[in-house]
């Protein structure tokens, strides 16, 4: 199975906080790897300096994440009467 790449438009981009170093990433692209149950978030990475309050751009980075299945449930169906 081939990886899937989703390139986000400016309106779809979002901010994500790293659990490793509490840095912030503006996510521009998402890669999905179904066979290895992983995703990669690609975008611009910023370190947050709490001692001298500032945000420091680090450059373009990739954040690798594992996918964990938590549950499977039926979607609710709503009627439009």
N, C-alpha and C positions, 0 to 999 in steps of 0.2 A: 504494500500500500504506500503510495507516494505522500510526502508531506504536503500540507495545505498552507499557503501563505495568504494572509489577509492584510492588505495595505489599507490603513485607515485614512479617511479624509480628515481635514482640519477639524471639522465639527465632531468627528467620532473619536478623536484622540482623548486620552484620559491620563490622569496622574496616578502613579502606583508607588507605594512606599516599600522599600526593601526591608525584609525582616532581618537580614544579615547586618547591615550597617545604618539603617534608618535613612538611607539616601532616598531621593525622589527621582522617579523616571517619568518623562512624558512619553507614553507609548505611541509609536507611529506605525508599528507593524507587528502582527502576531503570526508565528509559525506553529502549526499543530503537527505533531508526529504521532499518529495513531498507534503504530506498532510498538513504540517504546513508552506510550502513555505519558508523553511530555509535551510541554508547550514552551516556546521562547517568546519573551516580550522584547522587542527591539525599539530603541529610541534614545533620547538624550538624557543623560544621567547627571544628577546634581547632588553634591554633598551638602549637608546642612551642618554648619558650625554653630553650636549652641553657646559656646563660650563668648565668641565675638559674633553676635547674631548676623549671619549672612548665609547666602546660598551660593555655592561655587560650582560652576559648570565644569564637568569632567570630560565630556565628549560623548560620542556615540557608543553605546554598550548593548549587550544582550544579557537578559536575565533568564536563566533556565529554571523551569519549574516542573515538578512531577504532578501528574493528574491522579487524584484519589477519588474513586467512586464512593459516594456516601450513601446513596439510596436510589431506588427507582420507583416512581409513582406515576399514577395516571393523571394526565392534565385535566383540569376542570373544564367542562364544556358549558358555555353560556349561550342562552338563546336570545335572539333579537326579535322579539315579537312585537 
